[in-house]
């Protein structure tokens, strides 16, 4: 995600839509990529991306320039995606009828998604899906988006050592799951 000049943020705070549009263009790719990695569902990621930009727009007036703007956007993105992921988990038991209807219609979400992503992305996505929401967020921010430990700590409002320990546990979990997947294929 590219840096946003302070004057653009200030103009957006004052309600200038062209400035907000520049913010959107500069951050939308990161927001969507992060949401899809956490949620593992393109439709949910699109909805969450819209929600995130509504939150950014509504709360821009509260941005105080004490933190880096990118860090502020990271925090909103990860928190919104994780909350949606958790809400979706609670609703899974109520979606049985819907899933059955989709499968009988021949348009399974797995088939649609498989057509959209490459084999390596499917592997990464399936491995990420096995992680907790917290570990998934840490892996996405560090390994996929390339954030520093300090940026992750600021984004998630956690201690730097907590970032390190969560990242270590997430990596260990991914390694263990990938070993099991390889063994199952043999």
DRENDO-1510 file (C-alpha; in Angstrom, 1 decimal, always signed):
<recs>
REC; n; res; u; v; w
REC; 1; UNK; +0.0; +0.0; +0.0 .
REC; 2; UNK; +1.4; +3.3; -1.0 .
REC; 3; UNK; +1.8; +6.3; +1.4 .
REC; 4; UNK; -0.9; +8.9; +1.4 .
REC; 5; UNK; +0.3; +12.5; +1.6 .
REC; 6; UNK; -1.0; +14.4; +4.6 .
REC; 7; UNK; -2.7; +17.1; +2.5 .
REC; 8; UNK; -4.9; +14.5; +0.7 .
REC; 9; UNK; -6.0; +13.1; +4.1 .
REC; 10; UNK; -6.7; +16.6; +5.4 .
REC; 11; UNK; -8.8; +17.4; +2.2 .
REC; 12; UNK; -10.7; +14.1; +2.6 .
REC; 13; UNK; -11.4; +14.9; +6.3 .
REC; 14; UNK; -12.9; +18.2; +5.1 .
REC; 15; UNK; -15.3; +16.2; +2.8 .
REC; 16; UNK; -13.5; +16.5; -0.5 .
REC; 17; UNK; -14.6; +13.4; -2.4 .
REC; 18; UNK; -11.8; +13.6; -4.9 .
REC; 19; UNK; -9.3; +13.3; -2.1 .
REC; 20; UNK; -11.2; +10.3; -0.5 .
REC; 21; UNK; -11.2; +8.7; -4.0 .
REC; 22; UNK; -7.4; +9.0; -4.0 .
REC; 23; UNK; -7.3; +7.3; -0.6 .
REC; 24; UNK; -9.5; +4.6; -1.9 .
REC; 25; UNK; -7.4; +4.0; -5.0 .
REC; 26; UNK; -4.2; +3.8; -2.9 .
REC; 27; UNK; -5.6; +1.4; -0.3 .
REC; 28; UNK; -8.3; -0.7; -1.9 .
REC; 29; UNK; -6.0; -3.4; -3.3 .
REC; 30; UNK; -4.5; -4.0; +0.2 .
REC; 31; UNK; -7.9; -3.9; +1.9 .
REC; 32; UNK; -9.4; -6.5; -0.5 .
REC; 33; UNK; -6.3; -8.8; -0.5 .
REC; 34; UNK; -6.2; -8.8; +3.3 .
REC; 35; UNK; -10.0; -9.4; +3.6 .
REC; 36; UNK; -9.9; -12.3; +1.1 .
REC; 37; UNK; -7.0; -13.9; +2.8 .
REC; 38; UNK; -8.7; -13.8; +6.2 .
REC; 39; UNK; -12.2; -14.7; +5.0 .
REC; 40; UNK; -11.2; -17.1; +2.2 .
REC; 41; UNK; -14.4; -16.0; +0.3 .
REC; 42; UNK; -14.5; -13.4; -2.5 .
REC; 43; UNK; -18.1; -12.4; -1.9 .
REC; 44; UNK; -17.5; -11.8; +1.8 .
REC; 45; UNK; -14.2; -10.0; +1.0 .
REC; 46; UNK; -16.0; -7.6; -1.4 .
REC; 47; UNK; -18.7; -6.9; +1.3 .
REC; 48; UNK; -16.1; -6.4; +4.0 .
REC; 49; UNK; -14.1; -4.1; +1.7 .
REC; 50; UNK; -17.2; -1.9; +1.3 .
REC; 51; UNK; -17.7; -1.9; +5.0 .
REC; 52; UNK; -14.1; -1.0; +5.7 .
REC; 53; UNK; -14.3; +2.0; +3.3 .
REC; 54; UNK; -17.5; +3.1; +5.0 .
REC; 55; UNK; -15.7; +2.9; +8.3 .
REC; 56; UNK; -12.7; +4.8; +7.0 .
REC; 57; UNK; -15.0; +7.5; +5.5 .
REC; 58; UNK; -17.1; +7.8; +8.7 .
REC; 59; UNK; -14.1; +7.9; +11.0 .
REC; 60; UNK; -11.7; +9.9; +8.9 .
REC; 61; UNK; -12.6; +13.0; +10.9 .
REC; 62; UNK; -11.3; +11.2; +14.1 .
REC; 63; UNK; -7.9; +10.4; +12.5 .
REC; 64; UNK; -5.4; +12.5; +14.6 .
REC; 65; UNK; -2.1; +11.9; +12.7 .
REC; 66; UNK; -0.7; +10.4; +15.8 .
REC; 67; UNK; -0.3; +7.0; +14.1 .
REC; 68; UNK; +0.7; +6.3; +10.6 .
REC; 69; UNK; -2.3; +6.4; +8.2 .
REC; 70; UNK; -1.4; +3.0; +6.8 .
REC; 71; UNK; -1.4; +1.5; +10.3 .
REC; 72; UNK; -4.8; +3.0; +10.9 .
REC; 73; UNK; -6.2; +1.4; +7.7 .
REC; 74; UNK; -4.5; -1.9; +8.6 .
REC; 75; UNK; -6.2; -2.0; +12.0 .
REC; 76; UNK; -9.6; -1.2; +10.6 .
REC; 77; UNK; -9.1; -3.8; +7.8 .
REC; 78; UNK; -7.9; -6.7; +10.0 .
REC; 79; UNK; -10.4; -6.0; +12.8 .
REC; 80; UNK; -13.4; -5.9; +10.4 .
REC; 81; UNK; -12.3; -9.0; +8.5 .
REC; 82; UNK; -11.7; -11.0; +11.7 .
REC; 83; UNK; -15.1; -9.9; +13.1 .
REC; 84; UNK; -16.8; -11.0; +9.9 .
REC; 85; UNK; -14.9; -14.3; +9.9 .
REC; 86; UNK; -16.1; -15.0; +13.5 .
REC; 87; UNK; -19.7; -14.0; +12.7 .
REC; 88; UNK; -19.6; -16.3; +9.7 .
REC; 89; UNK; -18.4; -19.2; +11.8 .
REC; 90; UNK; -21.4; -18.7; +14.1 .
REC; 91; UNK; -23.7; -18.7; +11.1 .
REC; 92; UNK; -22.3; -21.9; +9.5 .
REC; 93; UNK; -24.7; -24.2; +11.4 .
REC; 94; UNK; -27.7; -22.2; +10.0 .
REC; 95; UNK; -26.4; -22.4; +6.4 .
REC; 96; UNK; -27.0; -26.1; +5.9 .
REC; 97; UNK; -30.1; -25.6; +3.8 .
REC; 98; UNK; -28.4; -23.0; +1.6 .
REC; 99; UNK; -25.3; -25.2; +1.0 .
REC; 100; UNK; -27.5; -28.1; +0.1 .
REC; 101; UNK; -29.5; -26.0; -2.4 .
REC; 102; UNK; -26.3; -24.7; -4.0 .
REC; 103; UNK; -24.8; -28.2; -4.3 .
REC; 104; UNK; -27.9; -29.6; -5.9 .
REC; 105; UNK; -28.0; -26.7; -8.4 .
REC; 106; UNK; -24.4; -27.6; -9.5 .
REC; 107; UNK; -22.9; -24.3; -8.6 .
REC; 108; UNK; -20.9; -25.3; -5.5 .
REC; 109; UNK; -18.8; -22.4; -4.0 .
REC; 110; UNK; -15.7; -24.6; -4.1 .
REC; 111; UNK; -16.0; -25.1; -7.9 .
REC; 112; UNK; -16.6; -21.3; -8.5 .
REC; 113; UNK; -13.6; -20.4; -6.3 .
REC; 114; UNK; -11.4; -23.1; -7.8 .
REC; 115; UNK; -11.9; -21.6; -11.2 .
REC; 116; UNK; -10.8; -18.2; -9.9 .
REC; 117; UNK; -7.5; -19.1; -8.2 .
REC; 118; UNK; -4.4; -20.9; -9.2 .
REC; 119; UNK; -3.1; -24.1; -7.6 .
REC; 120; UNK; -0.6; -22.4; -5.4 .
REC; 121; UNK; -3.1; -19.8; -4.2 .
REC; 122; UNK; -5.5; -22.7; -3.4 .
REC; 123; UNK; -2.9; -24.4; -1.4 .
REC; 124; UNK; -2.0; -21.2; +0.5 .
REC; 125; UNK; -5.7; -20.4; +1.0 .
REC; 126; UNK; -6.5; -23.9; +2.3 .
REC; 127; UNK; -3.6; -23.7; +4.7 .
REC; 128; UNK; -4.6; -20.3; +5.9 .
REC; 129; UNK; -8.1; -21.5; +6.4 .
REC; 130; UNK; -6.9; -24.0; +9.1 .
REC; 131; UNK; -5.5; -21.2; +11.2 .
REC; 132; UNK; -7.3; -19.2; +13.9 .
REC; 133; UNK; -8.4; -15.7; +12.8 .
REC; 134; UNK; -5.6; -14.1; +14.9 .
REC; 135; UNK; -2.9; -16.3; +13.4 .
REC; 136; UNK; -4.3; -15.8; +9.9 .
REC; 137; UNK; -4.2; -12.0; +10.3 .
REC; 138; UNK; -0.6; -12.1; +11.5 .
REC; 139; UNK; +0.6; -14.4; +8.6 .
REC; 140; UNK; -1.3; -12.2; +6.0 .
REC; 141; UNK; +0.2; -9.0; +7.4 .
REC; 142; UNK; +3.7; -10.3; +7.7 .
REC; 143; UNK; +4.2; -12.8; +5.0 .
REC; 144; UNK; +1.8; -11.7; +2.3 .
REC; 145; UNK; +1.7; -7.9; +2.8 .
REC; 146; UNK; +5.2; -7.6; +4.1 .
REC; 147; UNK; +4.6; -5.4; +7.1 .
REC; 148; UNK; +7.3; -5.0; +9.7 .
REC; 149; UNK; +6.8; -6.4; +13.2 .
REC; 150; UNK; +6.4; -2.9; +14.5 .
REC; 151; UNK; +3.7; -2.0; +11.9 .
REC; 152; UNK; +1.8; -5.2; +12.8 .
REC; 153; UNK; +2.0; -4.4; +16.5 .
REC; 154; UNK; +0.6; -0.9; +15.9 .
REC; 155; UNK; -2.1; -2.2; +13.5 .
REC; 156; UNK; -3.4; -4.9; +15.9 .
REC; 157; UNK; -2.6; -2.9; +19.0 .
REC; 158; UNK; -0.6; -5.6; +20.6 .
REC; 159; UNK; +2.9; -5.9; +22.1 .
REC; 160; UNK; +5.8; -6.5; +19.8 .
REC; 161; UNK; +6.7; -9.7; +21.6 .
REC; 162; UNK; +3.1; -10.9; +21.1 .
REC; 163; UNK; +3.5; -10.3; +17.4 .
REC; 164; UNK; +6.6; -12.5; +17.4 .
REC; 165; UNK; +5.1; -15.3; +19.5 .
REC; 166; UNK; +1.8; -15.3; +17.4 .
REC; 167; UNK; +3.8; -15.3; +14.2 .
REC; 168; UNK; +6.0; -18.2; +15.5 .
REC; 169; UNK; +2.9; -20.2; +16.5 .
REC; 170; UNK; +1.2; -19.5; +13.2 .
REC; 171; UNK; +4.3; -20.6; +11.2 .
REC; 172; UNK; +4.6; -23.7; +13.3 .
REC; 173; UNK; +0.9; -24.5; +12.7 .
REC; 174; UNK; +1.3; -24.0; +8.9 .
REC; 175; UNK; +4.4; -26.1; +8.8 .
REC; 176; UNK; +2.6; -28.9; +10.7 .
REC; 177; UNK; -0.4; -28.8; +8.5 .
REC; 178; UNK; +1.6; -28.7; +5.3 .
REC; 179; UNK; +3.6; -31.8; +6.5 .
REC; 180; UNK; +0.3; -33.6; +7.1 .
REC; 181; UNK; -1.0; -32.6; +3.7 .
REC; 182; UNK; +2.1; -33.9; +2.0 .
REC; 183; UNK; +1.9; -37.2; +4.0 .
REC; 184; UNK; -1.7; -37.6; +3.0 .
REC; 185; UNK; -0.9; -37.2; -0.7 .
REC; 186; UNK; +1.8; -40.0; -0.5 .
</recs>
